[in-house]
């Protein structure tokens, strides 16, 4: 059904004159007549009774009129719902503990009136997240996606680099080191439970291990972050890697240590993916906030060769 024809019928019914309706709609009287005729053919009934004084709804037109008004109201509401800024910006943060999620949270705290909805897409890989952005399931997503896998219609901005740190328990040989080079970790086991083949973080850790000759594995069951913290606290040999801006909590008695990695500093290249040309005002504000909040790293940094620039 032609929405313009429905709107024309309602305006004619309200005005009682084709010419008055034409003036209100900004079209010719002939165009009004054509729209009404097309709508009547579509419905198979006469909607208007023409008289010497104008037009009024027929019996069928009187029945149709309130439904027509509801249709126009629904169309207006649908159009308004997708206008830039009329609904919350929906952002996939991948994991609520990691640095990008914390950055989005800080943005929201600075702008509590901003329409924002932080979600996690779950187990989807980067390609599936890109598709979710393209399809409008989310407006933006933080992913470490290879530059050659960013399709047309998607913009990629590397806007939330996360310098990596070594996390160890107090009995670990490196526990008291103020900083350490990645290459010096070659003799130590690094446990990152939850690495799954085909994910972007699997590709990142594979590249990191190859570059610096590291032993990074996900052996054993993954019982969650709290269990990982317990294991680190009890071990003299186990270590893991976390982002400098990641939020992990553990009991004070664990005495876990975050140790900076330098010369170079490995950086997880969190990239914000969004639809090219998206005019949502909160997206613009969020990007500006993230640019201003990018952590500074001293000296050289390392990112995988495939990372977006």
Number of C-alpha atoms within 10 A of each C-alpha: 9 11 13 15 20 21 18 23 29 21 19 26 22 15 17 19 19 24 18 16 22 20 13 13 16 11 12 14 17 11 15 24 18 13 19 22 18 15 22 17 12 11 13 9 14 16 25 22 12 14 10 5 8 16 18 19 21 17 14 13 20 14 12 17 20 11 12 17 15 11 15 16 12 12 13 11 11 11 11 13 13 11 11 15 16 13 16 17 21 20 25 27 24 22 16 17 16 18 23 28 24 17 20 21 16 15 20 17 11 11 14 11 8 18 16 20 15 19 16 16 17 11 11 15 19 22 17 12 24 25 14 19 21 20 11 13 14 23 21 28 27 27 26 26 28 20 14 9 12 16 13 9 11 18 16 24 17 20 22 25 24 24 25 22 25 22 24 30 26 19 17 20 13 21 20 14 11 11 16 18 15 23 16 12 19 15 10 16 15 22 19 18 18 17 18 13 10 12 16 19 19 17 19 20 20 16 17 21 19 11 13 14 15 21 17 22 18 14 11 9 8 13 10 10 15 12 12 18 21 15 16 24 24 15 14 16 15 20 25 20 18 20 22 19 20 20 13 12 11 15 11 7 8 16 15 21 20 22 21 19 23 21 15 17 22 24 22 24 25 22 25 23 26 24 19 12 9 14 12 17 14 19 22 11 13 19 17 13 17 20 13 10 14 14 14 9 15 10 9 10 14 16 19 19 11 15 17 19 13
